[in-house]
Structure formats: structure tokens, C-alpha cells
Amino acid sequence: MFGGLVVLAIAVVAGYYGYKAVIGGEEAPSCKSSFNTCMQKCRRTATEAPAAQACQEACQRDADSCNRQGR
């Protein structure tokens, strides 16, 4: 019985990823969403103030570029 549940779980997971592959991925994230994700990454990874500031400035440049492209 336990083996059947494992096989069923694997089949469900494989089916989900197969479905996602057929219909395509999700839409590209919005500029604001990408900016927020970038800033969160800066807060988690940059421990020194100059590194954090450089990371945040890079996020802002990327967001400005994204907005100019109209996404």
C-alpha cells in the first residue's frame, strides 16, 4: 500500500511539471515585482553598507531600464 502511494505521488508531481511544460511558464514578472525581489536579495546578502548600497543602486538601474522598456 505504501509503495502505491509513493508511485501516485511521483505521478502527480510528474504530471504537474508536464502540464507546466506544455502550457508554458508563467508570465514574466512585472518591473515592480522584479525590483522588490532584487531589493530583498540585497538585504539578505549584503552585510556591509557600501555593498548593500551598490546592490540597491543596481536594482534601481534595472528597474529604470525595465520601466523604459514598458514591461
Secondary structure, 3 states (H helix, E strand, C coil): CHHHHHHHHHHHHHHHHHHHHHHCCCCCCCHHHHHHHHHHHHHHHCCCHHHHHHHHHHHHHHHHHHHHHCC
